[in-house]
Amino acid sequence: MDNRTGLNPRRVLILAGAVIAFTIGSGFATGQEIIQYYTSYGLELFATVVVFAVLFLYYNFNFAHAGATERFEKANDVYKYYCGKHLGTVLDYYSTAFVYMSFWVMIGGASSTLEQQYGLPHVVGGIVLAVLAIITVAAGLRKLVDAIGIVGPIIVVMCIAIAVLSLISNWENLSAGLAALASAPEGLIGATATDNIKYAADPNGFIPGWLMSGLSYAGFVLLWFAAFTSALGMNNRLKDLNAGIVGGTVAICVAIVLVALAQICCINVESLSNPGVYVWNADIPNLVLTEHILPALSSVFAIVVFAGIYSTAVPLLYNPVSRFAEEGTVRFKVLTAVLGIVGLLIGLFLPFRVLVNVIYVLNGYVGAALLIFMVAKNIRDLIAKRKNRESDLPAEAPAPELEDGGNE
């Protein structure tokens, strides 16, 4: 295939990997995100996955197209494109703040991962992650995409492998796991009314919890991807990027379903290295799964989880830095170091489960609200395009006048 006119398979794979890596961060690779947004709802998780997938494809195609056609001066200008100058500016700063807060979550996830698996002091994981993220961001967007694009497929393959092995070993416990979730907290070992499995949305609310969970998940990821995908649209062929978005979405959704089902089957399984910690309340539930199916592999998987956290932390740090400094300048590199260190200090002292539940869930609804403006913009553009087509149609020629009263 001629790569000048067709797809560039290597670039598509790297872009798909970047999409996967950006989505599969601390919350996903650790399994904490999956527990709160999918597993806790039982088999309704499938409906949540559909809601997420449809919205994820829709807004990423939009962001990619906007970046490719508008060639924004700054990628964050995508908010003004969809919401107008004033509201767009507010959302620009708000999303920048949220993305930066999400970097704190990555710090917490890195610290919890190394602490739970290796017993290292809580600060070690955060410091290592912060240093790696600062170095990578300072290198620029192209290096960033290439780095995390390679890590992404490795993470998703590893997560799927752990999930499949867990399902094979524990499939007969699926019904028991579903029953335990349906009767939570009574059905969960060690759970109480105040220490229960965490939900992204109230399962007994007026709007179904699975629907609100899907909207919230798609919403907080939207705030991550708005500037990132727009920047990719400005720096890559749209055809390659769209193919990468589709491939990445399929891989992510397959991984979500398999990991969630594995967690359901093992919801009351206790950690071998941390007595009293179960899949439902572990900071890193996927490590508990790994301990039981492949104990010798748990140390390796912890490194993979850490890589997943790194792959998301880097773009999350890049976004706020690029908002206030031009890439490649001294200001850019200094700001990268400053924000990286400040994020480290904050992320080290907030509980990881709370970080995920509060920062992701609440901001997810803001991202979902932004979808309304995106839909409105698309509708306005379609109406304008239709009017332009109609105005370009040639006028109908007048009928010729006939002589003799109309007789030939």
Order of alpha helices (4+ residues) and beta strands (2+ residues): alpha-alpha-alpha-alpha-alpha-alpha-alpha-alpha-alpha-alpha-alpha-alpha-alpha-alpha-alpha-alpha
